[in-house]
Amino acid sequence: MSKYEKLTNQPLVVVLAEFRFSSILQMENYIPAFQNFLRQDFPLFSTTEQQEMIIEQQGIRVNSSTGWVFLSSNKKRAIILDRSRLVILSSEYERFPNFWNDCKKALDFLIQEVKPTLLLRVGLRYSDAIIEKNKEEPIESYVQSVVCEAGSMDGVGDQVHRINETIYKTQAGIIAIRSLYGVLNLPVWQDLVESPITFHKDTNFSKRILLDFDHYWQPEGETQLFELDFISNKMEELHLITRKAFWEITTFEGREVWK
């Protein structure tokens, strides 16, 4: 029996997968067929304008590009596609295989119809929010002490919040583990607040701990073709290590509360 049991009341807010590939300038031509392929599960459609900052010798150049957004009917799952990236988001995550099904469906279409050449990045990200329900709830005990411990500058003032980021090289790639602790009104990590999916947004100030696990792979040296078997195996590796990281940074007491 796996020690990683299902947590019914898990603090997970958003999960995100990202697949980057060599740019396809004619991607817009495939959007009608992609929308028809997805519309039973993702019937809502919109577009978004995205900006990318590129640093060159002459200075900073900003590129604007269109992204196409496909939403589920309850707006809790989304697929976003642009000329060089596929992103899948969900706020109703149950287990990894269910989430991977959405990823695989979109990837199948890309591989069969669009045929990207090179795989440039595979990423898997989990963002959690542990929010105090009452003044007696010891949320600090739900995570390892390093997340919430006070600094040693008592003569300077009172600590408002504490932020940590640690980067690890794993067998699957690179993982960035971030935490933010304090009296806050952020419902999730800042860059995810405006994501197209809906999730519970508790924006009243309260004591909370935000955890973020951003695990990704990208090629080093040799190129990698955009192949489903490789992507599937890499996603499984990223998931297994990220799950272990969550178990390591949280405590038995916390996981008992979230059962």
PyMOL commands that set and color helices and strands:
alter all, ss='L'
color gray80, all
select helices_A, chain A and resi 27-38+96-114+139-142+145-148+190-192+228-249+252-257
alter helices_A, ss='H'
color red, helices_A
select strands_A, chain A and resi 12-21+44-56+59-71+77-81+85-90+119-131+161-169+174-184+206-217
alter strands_A, ss='S'
color yellow, strands_A
deselect
rebuild
show_as cartoon
